[in-house]
């Protein structure tokens, strides 16, 4: 029988294997990061995997229910003794019986992803929606009958000028014993929506409560989920953590997930369950790490793109996959956290979702706008939140425009031959000597460069495992600056480039960065296919920015802000060499870190900020790239490195790009020529 196609996520690695091959064996042969220490005996459980079933249009496969061998006695014994999450299998026991898509969860990966969405310092005027109030409540009187809640409301009116309150059953159940334990003095946690409505009682304690009052700022991305635990009394970030979004097994990019929902009845429900469980697990881990209780977390502010927004809310995202890309709602939402499946918070905790700008520009872009405030800038500023789906803002005091651009996962190491997520052992920085054409690099987890003493010893434990998003950006840009890559994106041969590191690969060439195959390690190259993947991603990014510039009627911007976890690790020079962003003075290209997460923190700490961004979003003009006539024109021109038409005078002040053309063969046309300027 024909071999079965096996696709691993989130790595994207794939291969064909004979029927009956254990999943763990397939993973090892493909270099997939799947842990195991017991030799495949089903004892250690570190090789847990989650198979996906149904149609995966992105991968061109349909996974049948019998794609893996039947559940066996070893797996049952392990589940009985130590527990196994429903849907999980042991990779050493499950055998491949047909085409299958297999997700490797973070806890089964040897090299855990480094989710780099740390909180940046930001001054915020504290005005949180949730506050504590100490009140003295009148004792009940037989001559003036009234309920305890009504007398609490009266106390808040007279002592704090709070006109009206409401309370849920969780609070009502504890109200009477708490009042009596506190001898009619209680501390009340009240939540006030910045729009009209009564204050909501979230919790209460006898006497003066001196414990914690916390909120979560959550950036729910398509690839990673980051959360910051903040003190609602002073805005301090007490703990930050992140995980991979478990929805990756349904598709790495947003449209793949929409397609999964379209082609698999109930697929949207599966993805909603996955993201809610992942988010709740992250919150539970934060409470443990920060040594607080779930009861102390009163509120969460969540920002996300439109597809994640709908899936988190339990809304089928099918309408977002087709024109006119209609949202179920674009307004900000204030909900009970329990309504979103968040159980690792106070039972009465609230969840606030920032407004979406349009069908493809979501609450995360609104959070970036809140963080970076382009509407207050005197200069024309371009803000790019780089991710699987890039959100782009362009504007100043006069107007702000927004669009999204489908860059895909290449910038995050996916769809790259040696690509991987940002984990220890991944190449994250790279330089190529323009004379010798020799590379030097740094990997995550080690501060040394590969040509420095002690590098081999320092990386012995993690190894050199692949190349992540920032690494592939620098690699391609360095190849262009070193004359290994021409303006069209073609890699030259050894004869054309003068280095044996340019090796044949079929009808094209690849550049060899690192080869450890002699010791059982990987061979890391940049292939022609990798170059094309980066070209497609950066062309989409640049075309989106150029489209907004056309709308304003300008050929240049004054400042560029790179936002997002990935944006924080991009070298501005390398980004401009690739033509990812329009030409601008390099000292005016800055990183804003996780601006969406910062915007979520601002909204968590300030109800005025919530009201402000809701008003700002209504004034932002949305440009739809999917139907804009000039988008394709800009996209094609942006395929060149850095660009086929647009000039880059600021870049040319610091970088001289070799004029090489590797389509001309080994003759005069293939030799390197240089220009100045």
C-alpha positions in Angstrom: 0.0 0.0 0.0 1.1 3.6 -0.6 2.9 5.4 2.2 0.9 7.8 4.3 1.5 11.6 4.4 2.3 12.8 8.0 2.2 16.5 8.7 3.4 17.8 12.1 2.2 21.1 13.6 3.3 23.7 14.7 6.6 22.9 12.9 5.0 22.3 9.5 7.4 19.4 8.9 6.0 16.6 6.7 7.0 13.3 5.1 5.7 10.0 3.9 6.0 6.8 6.0 5.1 3.2 5.7 1.8 2.2 7.3 2.4 0.9 10.9 5.3 3.4 11.6 5.0 4.8 15.2 4.4 8.5 15.3 7.5 8.9 17.5 9.7 7.3 14.9 8.3 9.5 12.1 8.9 12.6 14.3 12.5 11.6 15.0 13.2 11.0 11.3 11.7 14.4 10.3 13.5 16.2 13.2 10.3 17.2 14.9 10.7 18.4 18.4 8.9 15.5 20.2 10.2 14.5 23.6 10.7 10.9 24.9 13.0 9.5 27.6 11.7 6.0 28.2 12.6 4.5 24.8 9.1 4.2 23.5 7.8 2.0 26.3 4.8 4.2 27.2 6.1 5.0 30.6 7.4 8.6 30.5 4.4 10.1 28.6 6.5 12.9 27.2 5.6 12.0 23.6 2.0 13.0 23.9 0.5 14.1 20.6 -3.0 15.3 19.4 -4.1 14.0 16.0 -6.4 16.2 13.9 -9.3 14.7 11.9 -11.3 16.0 9.0 -10.4 18.2 6.1 -7.3 20.3 6.2 -7.5 22.3 2.9 -4.2 24.2 3.8 -2.3 20.9 3.7 -4.5 19.3 1.0 -5.4 16.3 3.1 -8.4 14.7 4.6 -7.7 12.8 7.8 -9.9 9.8 8.3 -11.0 8.6 11.8 -8.8 5.5 11.5 -5.6 7.4 10.4 -3.9 6.2 13.6 -3.9 2.7 15.0 -6.5 1.9 17.7 -6.1 2.9 21.3 -4.0 0.2 23.0 -3.6 -1.3 26.4 -0.4 0.6 27.2 -2.2 3.9 26.6 -5.1 2.8 28.7 -2.9 1.7 31.5 -1.1 5.1 31.5 -4.4 7.0 31.4 -5.8 4.9 34.3 -2.7 5.5 36.5 -1.6 9.1 35.6 -4.3 10.5 33.4 -4.3 11.6 29.8 -6.2 14.5 28.3 -9.0 13.4 26.0 -7.9 13.3 22.4 -4.3 12.8 23.3 -2.3 9.8 22.2 1.2 8.5 23.1 3.5 9.0 20.1 5.4 5.8 20.9 2.2 3.7 20.8 0.1 5.3 18.1 1.0 4.0 14.6 0.4 5.8 11.3 -2.3 4.0 9.3 -3.3 6.9 6.9 -2.7 10.5 6.0 -2.7 12.4 9.3 -2.1 15.9 10.8 -0.4 15.7 14.2 -0.1 18.5 16.7 2.8 18.4 19.2 1.7 20.3 22.3 4.2 22.6 24.0 4.6 20.3 27.0 5.7 17.5 24.6 8.4 19.6 23.0 12.0 19.2 24.0 12.8 22.8 23.2 9.8 24.9 24.4 9.0 28.0 22.4 10.2 31.2 23.9 7.1 33.3 23.8 8.7 36.8 23.6 5.8 39.1 24.5 7.3 40.8 27.6 5.5 43.8 29.1 7.2 47.1 28.3 7.3 50.0 30.8 4.5 52.5 30.3 3.2 55.3 32.4 -0.6 55.0 32.8 -3.0 57.2 34.8 -4.7 54.7 37.0 -8.5 54.7 36.6 -9.4 51.0 36.7 -13.0 49.7 36.2 -12.6 47.6 39.3 -12.0 49.2 42.7 -12.3 48.4 46.4 -14.6 50.2 48.8 -14.8 49.8 52.6 -18.4 50.5 53.9 -20.3 50.3 57.1 -23.7 48.7 56.5 -26.8 49.4 58.7 -27.9 46.3 60.7 -31.3 44.9 59.9 -34.2 46.2 61.9 -37.6 44.5 62.3 -39.3 47.9 62.2 -37.7 48.9 58.9 -37.6 45.6 56.9 -35.2 45.6 53.9 -32.7 43.2 52.3 -29.0 43.1 53.1 -28.2 43.9 49.4 -30.5 47.0 49.6 -28.8 48.2 52.7 -25.4 47.6 51.2 -26.5 49.7 48.2 -27.7 52.5 50.6 -24.3 52.5 52.4 -22.5 52.8 49.1 -24.8 55.7 48.1 -24.3 57.6 51.3 -20.6 56.9 51.9 -19.2 56.7 48.3 -21.9 58.5 46.2 -22.3 55.3 44.1 -25.9 55.6 42.8 -26.8 52.0 41.9 -25.4 48.5 42.2 -26.2 45.0 41.0 -25.0 41.6 42.1 -24.9 38.1 40.7 -25.8 34.9 42.6 -22.2 34.2 43.5 -22.2 37.4 45.6 -25.7 37.0 47.0 -24.8 33.6 48.4 -21.9 35.0 50.4 -23.5 38.4 51.3 -25.2 37.6 54.6 -22.4 35.5 56.2 -19.8 38.1 55.1 -21.7 41.0 56.6 -22.2 39.3 59.9 -18.6 38.0 60.1 -17.4 41.6 59.5 -19.9 42.9 62.1 -21.5 45.0 59.3 -18.3 46.4 57.9 -17.2 44.9 54.6 -14.9 45.6 51.7 -16.6 45.5 48.4 -15.0 45.0 44.9 -17.1 47.1 42.5 -16.9 47.0 38.7 -18.1 50.1 36.7 -18.5 50.0 33.0 -17.4 53.3 31.5 -20.7 53.4 29.7 -24.1 53.8 31.5 -25.2 51.2 34.0 -25.0 50.3 37.6 -21.8 49.2 39.4 -21.5 45.5 39.6 -20.5 43.8 42.9 -17.8 41.3 42.1 -16.9 40.2 45.6 -16.8 41.2 49.2 -14.8 40.5 52.3 -15.5 41.0 56.1 -13.9 44.1 57.5 -10.9 45.7 55.8 -9.6 43.6 52.9 -5.9 44.0 52.4 -5.3 41.2 49.9 -4.7 41.4 46.2 -6.8 43.0 43.5 -5.6 41.9 40.1 -6.4 42.0 36.4 -5.1 40.3 33.3 -4.1 42.0 30.0 -4.3 39.3 27.3 -3.0 39.4 23.8 -4.7 36.5 22.1 -2.7 36.0 18.9 -3.1 33.5 16.1 0.3 31.9 17.0 0.9 32.8 20.6 -1.2 33.8 23.7 0.5 36.3 26.1 -0.9 37.4 29.4 0.3 40.0 31.9 -0.9 40.0 35.5 -1.4 43.5 36.7 -2.1 45.1 40.1 -5.3 47.1 39.7 -4.2 49.5 42.4 -1.0 50.7 40.9 -0.7 49.2 37.4 2.4 47.2 38.2 3.0 44.1 36.0 3.6 41.3 38.5 4.0 38.4 36.1 3.9 37.7 32.4 3.6 34.4 30.7 2.8 33.0 27.2 1.9 29.8 25.4 1.4 28.6 21.9 -2.1 29.0 20.7 -3.5 25.4 20.6 -5.5 26.3 17.5 -2.4 25.9 15.4 -3.2 22.3 14.8 -6.2 23.5 12.8 -4.1 25.8 10.6 -1.2 28.1 11.0 -2.8 31.1 9.5 -6.3 32.6 10.0 -7.8 31.7 6.7 -6.8 28.1 7.2 -8.8 28.1 10.4 -11.8 29.7 8.7 -11.5 27.1 6.0 -11.4 24.3 8.6 -14.6 25.7 10.1 -16.2 25.8 6.6 -15.2 22.2 5.6 -15.7 20.5 9.0 -19.2 20.7 10.6 -18.6 21.7 14.2 -15.0 22.8 13.4 -15.6 26.2 14.9 -16.8 24.6 18.1 -13.6 22.6 18.3 -11.5 25.6 17.8 -13.4 27.6 20.4 -13.0 24.8 22.9 -9.2 24.6 22.2 -8.5 28.3 22.6 -10.6 28.7 25.7 -8.9 25.7 27.3 -5.5 27.0 26.4 -6.3 30.5 27.7 -7.7 29.1 31.0 -4.7 26.8 31.5 -2.4 29.8 31.0 -4.3 31.8 33.6 -4.2 28.9 36.0 -0.4 28.7 35.6 0.0 32.4 36.2 -1.9 32.2 39.5 0.4 29.4 40.6 3.6 31.1 39.5 2.6 34.5 41.0 1.4 32.8 44.2 -2.0 34.3 44.2 -5.5 32.9 44.2 -8.0 32.8 41.3 -10.4 34.8 43.5 -8.0 37.8 43.5 -8.2 38.2 39.7 -11.3 40.4 39.1 -11.0 41.4 35.5 -9.4 40.6 32.1 -8.9 42.7 29.0 -8.5 40.8 25.8 -7.3 41.9 22.4 -7.2 39.7 19.3 -7.8 39.7 15.6 -11.3 39.3 14.2 -11.1 35.5 13.6 -9.7 34.9 17.1 -12.4 37.3 18.4 -15.2 35.3 16.9 -13.8 31.9 17.9 -13.2 33.0 21.4 -16.8 34.2 21.6 -18.0 31.0 20.1 -19.1 32.7 16.8 -18.6 30.8 13.6 -16.0 32.9 11.6 -17.3 31.8 8.2 -18.5 35.3 7.3 -14.9 36.6 7.8 -13.7 34.3 5.0 -15.7 35.9 2.2 -16.6 39.4 1.0 -17.8 41.7 2.5 -16.0 40.2 5.6 -18.8 41.0 8.0 -18.2 40.9 11.8 -21.0 39.7 14.1 -20.2 42.8 16.1 -17.4 45.4 16.0 -18.2 47.1 19.2 -16.3 46.7 22.5 -17.8 44.0 24.7 -18.1 43.8 28.5 -18.9 40.2 29.5 -18.7 37.8 32.4 -15.3 36.0 32.2 -17.2 32.7 32.8 -19.1 33.3 29.6 -15.8 32.8 27.8 -14.9 29.6 29.6 -12.4 31.3 32.0 -12.8 29.4 35.2 -9.3 30.3 36.7 -10.5 33.8 37.7 -12.9 35.1 40.3 -16.4 33.6 39.6 -17.8 37.1 39.0 -14.8 38.4 37.1 -15.5 40.6 34.0 -13.9 40.4 30.6 -13.6 43.5 28.3 -12.8 43.1 24.6 -11.6 46.1 22.7 -13.5 47.1 19.6 -12.6 45.7 16.2 -11.8 48.2 13.4 -13.1 46.1 10.5 -13.5 42.5 9.2 -9.8 41.9 8.9 -8.5 44.6 11.4 -9.3 43.6 14.9 -9.1 44.5 18.5 -5.4 43.9 18.5 -4.9 46.7 15.9 -7.1 48.9 18.1 -4.9 48.1 21.1 -1.8 49.1 19.0 -3.5 52.4 18.1 -4.2 52.9 21.9 -0.6 52.2 22.7 1.1 54.2 19.9 -1.5 57.0 19.4 -0.8 57.8 15.7 -3.8 60.2 15.8 -1.7 62.5 18.1 1.4 62.5 16.0 2.7 65.6 14.2 4.8 63.3 11.9 3.3 60.8 9.5 3.9 57.5 11.3 3.6 54.0 9.9 2.8 51.4 12.6 3.2 47.7 11.5 2.2 44.9 13.8 4.2 42.1 12.2 2.7 38.6 12.6 0.9 35.8 10.6 -1.6 38.5 9.6 0.0 42.0 9.7 -2.1 44.9 10.9 -0.9 48.3 9.5 -1.8 51.8 10.7 -0.7 55.0 8.9 -1.6 58.5 10.0 -1.1 61.7 12.0 -3.3 64.3 13.6 -5.2 64.8 10.4 -6.3 61.2 9.8 -5.5 57.5 10.5 -5.9 54.7 8.0 -5.7 51.0 8.7 -5.5 47.7 6.7 -4.4 44.1 7.2 -2.2 42.1 5.0 -1.9 38.3 4.9 1.8 37.8 5.4 1.5 34.2 6.4 3.7 32.3 8.9 7.0 32.6 7.1 8.2 35.4 9.3 7.8 33.1 12.3 9.9 30.3 10.8 7.1 28.3 9.3 7.2 27.2 5.6 11.0 27.5 5.8 13.0 24.4 5.1 15.0 24.6 8.4 12.5 26.9 10.1 11.2 26.6 13.6 9.6 28.6 16.3 11.7 30.8 18.6 13.1 28.2 20.9 16.5 27.5 22.5 18.9 26.3 19.8 17.2 28.3 17.0 19.4 30.7 15.0 18.1 34.2 15.7 20.9 36.5 14.5 23.2 36.0 11.4 25.9 37.9 9.6 27.7 37.1 6.4 31.2 38.4 5.6 30.9 40.2 2.3 34.4 39.1 1.3 34.7 35.5 2.5 31.0 34.8 2.3 31.3 33.0 5.6 28.4 33.1 8.1 28.5 33.7 11.9 25.4 33.4 14.0 23.8 33.4 17.4 21.2 31.0 18.8 18.5 31.6 21.3 19.8 30.6 24.8 23.4 31.6 24.1 25.0 35.1 24.1 28.0 34.0 22.1 28.5 34.2 18.3 29.3 30.9 16.5 32.9 32.1 15.8 33.6 32.9 19.5 35.5 30.7 21.9 33.2 28.6 24.0 30.2 28.6 21.6 30.3 24.9 21.0 30.3 24.1 24.7 27.6 26.7 25.5 25.3 25.2 22.9 26.0 21.6 23.6 22.8 21.0 25.5 20.4 22.8 23.2 22.2 22.1 19.9 21.7 24.2 16.8 18.3 23.1 15.8 17.0 25.4 13.0 16.3 29.0 12.2 13.5 31.2 13.6 11.8 34.2 12.1 14.3 36.9 13.0 17.1 34.6 11.9 15.6 34.0 8.4 15.0 37.7 7.9 18.7 38.5 8.7 19.9 35.6 6.6 18.1 36.6 3.5 19.1 40.3 3.9 22.7 39.4 4.6 22.8 37.2 1.5 21.5 40.1 -0.5 24.2 42.5 0.9 26.9 39.9 0.4 26.1 39.4 -3.3 24.8 35.8 -2.8 21.3 36.8 -3.9 20.3 39.1 -6.7 17.6 41.7 -6.8 15.0 39.3 -8.1 15.7 36.9 -5.2 17.7 34.3 -7.1 20.6 32.5 -5.3 23.8 32.3 -7.3 25.9 29.2 -7.9 29.3 28.7 -6.4 31.0 29.9 -9.6 28.8 33.0 -9.7 29.2 33.9 -6.0 32.7 32.7 -5.3 31.8 30.5 -2.4 31.3 26.7 -2.1 28.6 27.4 0.5 26.2 28.0 -2.5 25.4 24.4 -3.2 23.2 22.9 -5.9 19.7 21.9 -5.0 17.8 20.5 -7.9 17.6 23.2 -10.6 18.3 25.9 -8.0 20.9 26.6 -5.3 20.9 27.0 -1.5 23.2 28.7 0.9 24.7 26.5 3.6 24.8 28.0 7.1 25.6 25.1 9.3 26.1 21.4 8.7 26.2 19.0 11.7 25.1 15.9 9.9 28.4 14.2 10.6 27.5 14.2 14.3 23.8 13.4 13.8 22.7 17.1 13.9 20.8 19.1 11.3 21.9 20.6 8.0 20.7 24.2 8.0 20.4 26.0 4.6 18.5 28.8 3.0 16.9 27.4 -0.1 15.4 29.1 -3.1 12.0 28.0 -1.8 12.8 29.8 1.5 13.6 33.0 -0.4 10.3 32.8 -2.3 8.4 32.3 1.0 10.0 35.4 2.5 9.4 37.4 -0.7 5.7 36.6 -0.7 5.4 37.5 3.0 7.4 40.8 2.7 5.6 41.7 -0.5 2.2 41.5 1.2 3.5 43.6 4.1 5.0 46.3 1.9 2.0 46.3 -0.5 -0.4 46.9 2.4 1.7 49.9 3.6 2.0 51.3 0.1 -1.7 51.1 -0.4 -2.3 53.2 2.7 0.4 55.7 1.5 -1.5 55.9 -1.9 -4.7 56.8 0.0 -3.0 59.6 1.8 -1.2 60.7 -1.3 2.4 60.4 -0.2 5.6 58.5 -1.3 7.3 58.6 2.1 6.7 58.3 5.8 8.5 60.2 8.6 8.6 57.4 11.2 8.1 53.6 11.2 7.1 51.7 14.3 7.6 47.9 14.3 5.1 46.3 16.8 4.5 42.8 17.9 6.7 40.2 19.6 8.3 39.5 16.3 8.7 43.1 15.4 10.7 43.6 18.6 13.4 41.3 17.2 13.6 42.6 13.6 16.7 44.6 12.7 15.5 47.8 11.0 18.4 47.7 8.5 17.7 44.1 7.5 14.0 44.8 7.2 14.7 47.7 4.9 17.2 45.7 2.8 14.4 43.1 2.2 11.9 45.9 1.4 9.6 44.8 4.2 8.9 48.5 5.1 9.1 51.7 3.1 12.3 53.7 3.1 12.8 56.0 6.1 15.8 57.2 8.2 17.0 54.2 10.1 17.1 56.2 13.4 13.3 56.8 12.8 12.6 53.1 12.6 11.8 51.9 16.2 10.4 48.8 17.9 7.4 49.2 20.2 7.6 45.6 21.5 4.3 44.0 22.1 2.2 47.1 21.5 -1.1 45.2 21.4 -0.3 43.8 24.9 0.6 47.3 26.0 -2.7 48.6 24.7 -4.5 45.9 26.6 -2.7 46.9 29.8 -3.6 50.6 29.3 -7.3 49.6 28.8 -7.1 47.4 31.9 -5.9 50.3 34.0 -8.0 53.1 32.6 -11.7 53.3 31.8 -11.0 56.7 30.1 -8.6 54.9 27.7 -11.5 52.4 26.9 -13.8 55.3 26.1 -11.1 57.0 24.1 -10.1 54.0 21.9 -13.8 53.2 21.2 -14.2 56.8 19.9 -10.9 56.7 18.0 -11.8 53.4 16.2 -14.9 55.0 14.8 -12.7 57.6 13.1 -10.1 55.3 11.6 -10.6 54.7 7.9 -10.3 51.1 6.9 -8.8 50.1 3.5 -9.7 46.6 2.3 -6.6 45.1 0.6 -8.6 42.1 -0.7 -10.6 44.3 -3.1 -8.1 47.2 -3.7 -7.2 47.3 -7.4 -3.6 48.5 -6.8 -2.7 45.9 -4.1 -1.7 43.3 -6.6 0.4 45.8 -8.6 2.2 46.9 -5.4 2.6 43.2 -4.4 4.3 42.2 -7.7 6.7 45.2 -7.6 7.6 44.5 -4.0 8.8 41.0 -4.9 12.2 42.5 -5.8 14.8 43.0 -3.1 14.3 45.7 -1.9 11.9 46.9 -4.6 11.5 46.9 -8.4 10.3 50.6 -8.6 10.4 52.5 -5.3 13.7 54.0 -4.4 15.4 53.7 -1.0 17.6 56.7 -0.7 17.9 56.5 3.1 19.0 52.9 2.9 21.5 53.7 0.2 23.2 56.1 2.6 24.4 53.2 4.7 24.2 50.1 2.5 25.6 49.5 -1.0 23.7 46.6 -2.5 25.7 44.6 -5.1 24.3 44.7 -8.7 24.3 41.0 -9.5 22.1 39.1 -11.9 22.2 35.3 -11.6 19.9 34.7 -14.6 22.8 35.6 -16.9 24.8 32.4 -16.3 28.5 32.3 -15.4 29.6 34.9 -17.9 30.0 38.6 -17.6 26.3 39.1 -16.6 26.8 36.9 -13.6 29.8 38.7 -12.2 29.3 41.1 -9.4 29.2 44.8 -10.1 29.0 47.4 -7.4 27.4 50.8 -7.3 28.0 53.6 -4.9 25.4 55.7 -3.1 
